[in-house]
Each structure stands twice: as C-alpha cells, then as structure tokens.
Amino acid sequence: MKYYLSIGSNIEPVKNIIFSIKELKEILADINISNTYVTPSIGFEGPEFLNLIISGNTELSLEQLNALLKVIEDNAGRDRTVKKFDSRTLDIDIVLAVEEGAIIYKSDEIKKYSFVNVPLHDIYEEEASILMIEKDSLVISEDNQEILKCI
C-alpha cells in the first residue's frame, strides 16, 4: 500500500524532521518527499512549524503503520499530555492511503489545512487520477493559510 504522511514540528523542527525521515526510511520503500514549508501555529501562539509530506510503500496495515508512527513521535519526545493545538516535537499523520488504484483512506485534513494539501500537491502527480481532484484545486483549503516554501 502507498501511504502519504504529513510531518510537522515546531520544537527543534530540523532535528526532529530529519529523525522522522530516517525512521520512516526503515519502514517505507520508494520514498518521495515534498518540499518543506514554514507555517504559522494554528489555534495557539507559538513558534512556526516546518511541514512536509512523505510518501512510500509498505505492506503494513493502516493500524500497524499508525502504531509505528506513534512510537516514532514518542521517541522524538512527543508530549501527549498537551492540548490538541500546541507545540510539537513531532507530529506524523496518515493523510492518504492508496492500494491498487483505490483510495483506502483519505484524511479530512487534506481539505482543511494548507500545511497538508500544499506539500501533498508537490508529490501527488502520479496519483492525480486516484485523488479525483484537479491539481489546481488541491491547494485551496478551508483555512486559507499562507505558507512559505523553505529553500
């Protein structure tokens, strides 16, 4: 199955994103990584986030992969006692799962947040027909948030 994962961090973000990519390379094959974007905090005052999407293939189920993602987050020092909208060492979410040309899972975050759909737009080219959306409409999100591509 091909998974698209949203990765974000605003606590030591470079260190934690590099850590997450190294860990994900151990469980995903044929990895593709989007550009990295700087995004403001949503729902709270805090440092800016770095966000990106990584895609890759694995035989793991949604549940198995999600459990491993939680371990990676915990190993990066993720504090699960904080509010939903708060600073994060690492946040990794499955936003899309595709198997044999069919969408198995599609997160509502794709339409809600620019920090998900803009980096997804970077790497979804080969999945355009599967996503069943126009490429140009993908970058329109409910939050209307402006994000900056890192160079």
C-alpha positions as CSV (number, residue, x, y, z in Angstrom):
1,M,0.0,0.0,0.0
2,K,1.2,3.5,-0.7
3,Y,0.9,6.0,2.2
4,Y,1.1,9.7,2.3
5,L,2.2,11.0,5.7
6,S,2.0,14.6,7.0
7,I,5.0,15.5,9.1
8,G,5.2,18.6,11.3
9,S,7.4,20.0,14.1
10,N,7.9,23.4,15.8
11,I,10.2,22.2,18.6
12,E,13.7,21.7,17.2
13,P,12.0,21.1,13.8
14,V,15.0,20.4,11.7
15,K,16.4,17.8,14.1
16,N,13.0,16.1,14.6
17,I,12.1,16.1,10.9
18,I,15.5,14.6,10.0
19,F,14.9,12.0,12.7
20,S,11.5,11.1,11.4
21,I,12.7,10.7,7.8
22,K,15.5,8.4,9.0
23,E,13.0,6.3,10.9
24,L,10.5,6.2,8.1
25,K,13.1,5.0,5.7
26,E,13.3,1.9,7.8
27,I,9.6,1.0,7.2
28,L,8.7,2.6,3.8
29,A,10.1,1.8,0.4
30,D,10.1,4.0,-2.7
31,I,10.0,7.2,-0.6
32,N,9.1,10.5,-2.1
33,I,9.5,13.7,-0.1
34,S,7.7,17.0,-0.7
35,N,9.2,20.4,-0.3
36,T,9.3,21.6,3.3
37,Y,7.1,24.6,4.3
38,V,7.1,27.1,7.1
39,T,3.7,27.6,8.6
40,P,2.4,29.6,11.5
41,S,0.9,27.9,14.5
42,I,-2.9,27.3,14.3
43,G,-5.1,27.7,17.3
44,F,-2.4,28.9,19.7
45,E,0.6,31.3,20.0
46,G,3.8,29.5,19.3
47,P,6.8,29.1,17.0
48,E,6.3,28.4,13.3
49,F,6.1,24.8,12.1
50,L,8.0,23.1,9.5
51,N,5.7,20.8,7.5
52,L,6.1,18.3,4.7
53,I,4.6,15.2,3.1
54,I,6.4,11.9,2.7
55,S,5.0,9.0,0.6
56,G,6.2,5.4,0.5
57,N,5.1,1.8,0.1
58,T,4.7,-0.8,2.8
59,E,2.8,-4.0,3.5
60,L,1.7,-2.6,6.9
61,S,-2.0,-2.0,7.5
62,L,-3.2,1.4,8.5
63,E,-3.4,0.4,12.1
64,Q,0.1,-1.2,12.1
65,L,1.6,1.9,10.5
66,N,-0.2,4.3,12.8
67,A,1.1,2.4,15.8
68,L,4.7,2.7,14.5
69,L,4.2,6.4,13.8
70,K,3.2,6.9,17.5
71,V,6.4,5.2,18.5
72,I,8.5,7.4,16.3
73,E,6.7,10.5,17.7
74,D,7.3,9.3,21.3
75,N,11.0,8.6,20.5
76,A,11.3,12.2,19.4
77,G,10.0,13.3,22.8
78,R,6.3,13.9,21.9
79,D,4.3,15.0,25.0
80,R,0.8,13.5,24.7
81,T,-0.5,15.5,27.7
82,V,-0.6,18.8,25.9
83,K,-3.7,20.3,24.2
84,K,-4.6,19.4,20.7
85,F,-3.3,22.8,19.4
86,D,0.1,23.2,21.0
87,S,3.8,23.0,20.1
88,R,5.0,19.6,19.0
89,T,8.4,17.9,18.8
90,L,6.9,15.7,16.1
91,D,3.5,15.1,14.6
92,I,3.1,12.4,11.9
93,D,-0.3,11.6,10.5
94,I,-1.5,9.4,7.7
95,V,-3.4,11.6,5.3
96,L,-3.8,9.3,2.3
97,A,-3.6,5.5,1.7
98,V,-3.8,4.1,-1.9
99,E,-3.9,0.4,-2.9
100,E,-4.0,-0.8,-6.5
101,G,-5.5,2.5,-7.7
102,A,-8.2,2.8,-5.0
103,I,-8.2,5.2,-2.1
104,I,-8.3,3.2,1.1
105,Y,-8.2,6.2,3.5
106,K,-8.3,9.9,2.9
107,S,-8.0,12.4,5.8
108,D,-10.2,15.4,6.2
109,E,-7.0,17.4,6.8
110,I,-6.3,17.4,3.1
111,K,-9.1,19.9,2.5
112,K,-8.8,21.7,5.8
113,Y,-5.2,22.7,6.0
114,S,-2.7,24.3,3.6
115,F,0.2,22.7,5.5
116,V,-1.2,19.3,4.4
117,N,-2.5,19.9,0.9
118,V,0.2,22.2,-0.5
119,P,3.1,19.7,0.2
120,L,0.8,16.9,-0.9
121,H,0.4,18.8,-4.2
122,D,4.2,18.6,-4.6
123,I,4.3,14.9,-4.8
124,Y,0.9,13.6,-5.9
125,E,1.4,13.9,-9.6
126,E,1.3,10.2,-10.3
127,E,-1.8,9.9,-8.2
128,A,-3.8,12.7,-9.8
129,S,-6.5,10.4,-11.2
130,I,-6.7,8.5,-7.9
131,L,-7.2,11.6,-5.9
132,M,-10.0,12.6,-8.3
133,I,-9.4,16.3,-7.9
134,E,-8.0,18.9,-10.1
135,K,-4.4,19.7,-9.4
136,D,-5.0,23.5,-9.1
137,S,-7.9,23.0,-6.7
138,L,-5.8,20.9,-4.3
139,V,-4.1,24.0,-2.9
140,I,-7.3,25.6,-1.9
141,S,-8.0,24.8,1.7
142,E,-10.6,25.8,4.3
143,D,-8.0,27.6,6.4
144,N,-6.9,30.0,3.6
145,Q,-3.5,30.0,5.4
146,E,-0.4,31.3,3.6
147,I,2.6,29.1,3.9
148,L,6.2,29.6,2.7
149,K,8.3,27.1,0.9
150,C,11.7,26.6,2.5
151,I,14.7,27.0,0.2
